[in-house]
Amino acid sequence: MKKNNNIFSSSFMEKNRKKINELYAKTANTSFPIAFIPILWFLIFFIIPLFIIFKISFSESVFGIPPYTDVFVWGKDHLIKICINFHNYFVLFKDSYYKTAFFNSILLSTFSTILCLVMGYIMAYGIFQMKIQYRNTVLLLVSMSLWISFLVRIYAWMNLLSPNGLLNSMLLGLGIVNSPIKFLGNYYVVCMGMVFCYLPFMILPIYASMTKIDRSCIEAAIDLAANQFRTFSEVTIPLTKHGIIAGCVLVFTTTMGEFVIPELLGSPSTITMGRILWIEFFNNIDFPMACALSVVFVMFVIFPVYYLQKGTGKELEITQ
């Protein structure tokens, strides 16, 4: 029966090979317009705006509309003159004010990512170990925080930690402290707010990678007399490496440019890249300097992400 089935399938393929090739050619021709849509979207909403920002970063700040000079000027001799100004980048790399903001943003993003990784991995592993009927409920609870407005969640922390907030009222009522404690206005609270807001972005990718783990690998490690810690460290964590990388990239890149959390939970002394961009754009009306900051920030974020994705792509090709 198996030989007959093989003969039938091979003869069927030979008879319908032309139809299959025609169908494949049609799908190949229609796949290009479908693939062109996200490319066009990426070009319009990322590449072109990034090019405009890059062009403005080489201009000079002036009083007027727009508040910057043109880089490409049409001269009297009917030739285009290119007026490039590198002063914004020189100030950016020399002024300690911008260096401090950049360093603070890196520190906040790094610590927030590490805390999100530790807490998120524990939570994702706990969800993974649950029974299947309870997993969806817990994942729904994790994602419910994303349904609430970002500002509402930050204002909730402000009301909780303010001098007249719930935490200080409880401490004063219990007689633990004699005067309200100033919780707001420091980097620790800003880091805590970032962890609270971006923790789901770490949990979900790690959990998704855990669901792809072959249970037989864990069982094989146990059969080879590996204890729980060794199985977790040498089997589970390496198999979820891609989820860890995805979660770290999501958290780090979003917290690097965060503006709302340092503005509301921090103080004027908590200087970050997001706050300086806001100040340069809307307070100082210095568009060239703000665009130079944006270009440096985007370059700093894009290259590590690109090399991480390139490395993970090579590993996937090797495993396949």
C-alpha positions in Angstrom: 0.0 0.0 0.0 2.9 2.4 0.8 4.5 1.8 -2.6 1.2 2.4 -4.4 0.7 5.6 -2.5 4.2 6.8 -3.4 3.6 6.0 -7.0 0.3 7.8 -7.0 1.7 10.9 -5.3 4.7 11.0 -7.7 2.4 10.6 -10.8 0.0 13.2 -9.4 2.9 15.7 -9.0 4.2 15.0 -12.6 0.7 15.5 -14.1 0.1 18.8 -12.2 3.6 20.2 -12.2 2.7 22.9 -14.8 -0.3 24.0 -12.7 1.8 24.1 -9.6 4.5 26.2 -11.3 1.9 28.6 -12.7 0.3 29.0 -9.2 3.7 29.6 -7.7 4.5 32.2 -10.3 1.2 34.0 -9.6 1.9 34.1 -5.9 5.5 35.2 -6.5 4.2 38.1 -8.7 1.6 39.2 -6.1 4.0 39.0 -3.1 6.0 42.0 -4.3 3.2 44.5 -4.0 2.2 43.1 -0.6 5.9 43.3 0.6 6.1 46.9 -0.8 3.5 48.2 1.6 5.6 47.9 4.8 8.7 49.1 2.9 6.8 52.2 1.8 5.5 52.8 5.3 9.0 52.5 6.7 10.3 54.9 4.1 7.6 57.6 4.7 7.4 57.5 8.4 11.0 56.7 9.4 13.6 57.3 6.7 12.3 60.6 5.3 11.6 62.2 8.8 15.1 61.0 9.9 16.7 62.6 6.8 14.8 65.9 7.6 16.0 65.8 11.2 19.6 65.1 10.0 19.4 68.0 7.6 18.1 70.5 10.2 20.9 69.4 12.6 23.4 71.1 10.3 21.6 74.4 10.2 21.8 77.5 12.5 19.1 78.6 15.0 17.4 81.9 14.0 14.4 84.0 15.1 11.7 83.3 12.5 9.5 80.7 10.9 11.0 78.2 10.6 13.4 78.9 13.4 16.5 77.7 11.5 18.4 78.5 8.3 18.3 76.4 5.2 21.2 74.0 4.4 20.6 74.1 0.7 20.4 77.7 -0.6 19.6 78.7 -4.2 22.3 81.3 -5.1 22.2 84.2 -7.5 24.3 82.3 -10.0 21.6 79.7 -10.1 23.7 77.2 -8.2 22.7 75.4 -5.0 25.0 76.3 -2.1 25.4 73.9 0.8 25.7 75.7 4.1 26.7 73.1 6.7 27.2 74.0 10.4 28.9 71.6 12.7 28.6 73.9 15.8 25.7 71.9 17.2 27.6 68.7 17.3 30.7 70.4 18.7 28.6 71.9 21.6 26.9 68.5 22.1 30.2 66.7 22.7 31.9 69.5 24.6 29.2 70.8 26.9 29.0 68.8 30.2 25.3 69.5 30.5 24.5 67.2 27.5 27.1 64.7 28.6 25.5 64.4 32.0 22.0 64.0 30.5 23.3 61.3 28.1 25.1 59.5 30.9 22.1 59.7 33.2 19.8 58.2 30.5 22.2 55.3 29.9 22.4 54.6 33.6 18.6 54.8 34.1 17.9 52.6 31.1 20.6 50.1 32.1 19.3 49.7 35.7 15.7 49.6 34.5 16.5 46.9 32.0 18.3 44.8 34.5 15.5 45.1 37.1 12.9 44.3 34.4 14.9 41.3 33.3 15.2 39.8 36.8 11.6 40.5 37.7 10.2 39.7 34.2 12.1 36.4 33.9 10.9 35.2 37.3 7.3 36.1 36.4 7.5 34.6 33.0 9.0 31.4 34.4 6.2 31.3 37.0 3.6 31.7 34.3 5.3 29.0 32.2 5.2 26.5 35.1 1.4 27.1 35.7 -1.3 24.8 34.4 -2.5 25.7 30.9 -6.0 26.8 32.0 -4.5 29.4 34.3 -1.9 30.9 31.9 -4.2 33.0 29.8 -5.8 34.5 32.9 -2.4 35.6 34.3 -1.2 36.8 30.9 -4.4 38.9 30.7 -3.6 40.4 34.1 -0.1 41.2 33.0 -1.3 42.9 29.8 -4.1 44.8 31.5 -1.6 47.5 32.7 -1.1 48.4 29.1 -4.8 49.1 28.6 -4.6 51.9 31.2 -3.3 55.3 30.0 0.4 55.9 30.6 -0.3 59.3 32.3 -2.9 57.8 34.6 -0.4 55.2 35.8 2.3 57.8 36.5 -0.2 60.1 38.3 -1.2 57.2 40.4 2.4 56.8 41.6 2.6 60.6 42.2 -0.5 60.4 44.4 0.9 57.4 46.2 4.4 58.9 46.9 3.6 62.6 47.3 4.0 64.2 50.8 0.2 64.1 51.3 -0.1 60.8 49.5 -1.3 57.4 50.8 2.1 56.1 51.8 3.1 59.1 53.9 -0.4 59.2 55.4 -0.1 55.6 56.4 3.4 56.1 57.9 2.3 59.2 59.9 -0.8 57.4 61.1 1.2 54.5 62.4 3.6 56.8 64.1 6.6 55.4 62.2 7.7 58.9 61.0 7.1 62.4 62.5 7.1 64.3 59.2 6.4 63.3 55.5 9.2 61.6 53.6 10.2 63.1 50.3 9.9 60.1 48.0 9.6 62.0 44.7 12.3 63.9 42.9 15.1 61.4 42.6 16.5 58.9 40.2 15.4 55.9 42.3 11.7 56.8 41.9 12.2 57.5 38.2 13.8 54.0 37.8 11.0 52.4 39.7 8.4 54.1 37.5 10.2 52.9 34.4 10.3 49.3 35.7 6.6 49.5 36.6 5.6 50.8 33.2 7.8 48.7 31.0 7.8 45.4 32.8 5.2 43.8 30.5 7.5 44.4 27.5 10.0 42.1 29.2 7.6 39.4 30.4 5.8 38.8 27.2 8.8 38.1 24.9 10.5 35.9 27.5 7.3 33.9 28.0 6.8 33.5 24.2 10.3 32.0 24.0 9.6 29.7 26.9 6.6 28.3 25.2 8.8 27.1 22.3 11.1 25.1 24.7 11.0 21.4 24.0 10.1 19.7 27.3 12.2 16.7 26.3 15.4 18.8 26.8 14.4 19.6 30.4 13.5 15.9 31.0 16.8 14.8 29.5 18.7 17.1 31.8 16.9 15.7 34.8 17.5 12.1 33.6 21.2 13.0 33.4 21.2 13.8 37.2 21.1 17.6 36.8 19.5 19.4 39.7 16.9 22.1 39.3 19.4 25.0 39.4 21.7 23.4 36.8 18.8 22.6 34.6 17.5 26.1 34.8 20.9 27.8 34.2 22.2 25.5 31.5 19.0 24.5 29.6 16.2 26.9 30.3 18.1 30.2 30.1 20.1 29.4 26.9 16.9 28.3 25.2 15.2 31.6 26.0 18.1 33.8 25.0 16.2 35.3 22.0 13.3 36.3 24.2 15.8 37.9 26.7 17.4 39.9 23.9 14.1 41.0 22.5 12.8 42.1 25.9 16.1 43.9 26.8 16.0 45.8 23.4 12.4 46.8 23.9 12.9 48.1 27.4 16.3 49.8 26.9 15.4 51.6 23.7 12.1 52.9 25.0 13.5 54.0 28.4 16.4 55.8 26.8 14.1 58.5 25.3 11.6 58.5 28.1 10.3 62.0 29.0 7.1 61.7 30.9 8.4 59.6 33.9 11.5 61.8 34.6 9.3 64.9 34.2 6.6 63.9 36.6 8.4 61.6 39.1 11.7 63.4 39.0 12.9 66.9 39.8 14.7 69.7 37.8 18.0 68.0 38.7 17.0 64.7 37.1 18.4 65.5 33.7 17.7 63.0 30.9 17.9 63.0 27.1 14.1 63.1 26.8 13.8 66.2 29.0 16.6 68.0 27.2 14.9 67.3 23.8 11.7 68.8 25.2 13.6 71.8 26.5 15.5 72.5 23.3 12.4 72.0 21.1 9.7 73.9 23.1 11.5 76.1 25.6 14.6 77.2 23.8 13.1 76.9 20.3 16.5 75.6 19.2 15.5 73.1 16.5 19.1 72.5 15.2 20.4 71.5 18.6 17.4 69.3 19.3 17.8 67.6 15.9 21.5 67.0 16.6 20.6 65.4 19.9 18.0 63.3 18.1 20.5 62.1 15.5 23.1 61.1 18.1 20.4 59.4 20.2 19.1 57.4 17.2 22.5 56.4 16.1 23.4 55.2 19.6 20.2 53.1 19.8 20.1 51.7 16.2 23.6 50.2 15.9 23.5 48.0 19.0 20.1 46.8 18.0 21.2 46.1 14.5 24.2 44.0 15.6 22.1 42.1 18.2 19.6 41.2 15.5 22.4 40.3 13.1 24.0 38.0 15.7 20.7 36.3 16.5 19.9 35.9 12.8 23.2 34.1 12.3 22.5 31.8 15.2 19.1 30.9 13.9 20.6 30.1 10.5 23.2 27.8 12.1 20.5 26.0 14.2 18.4 25.5 11.1 
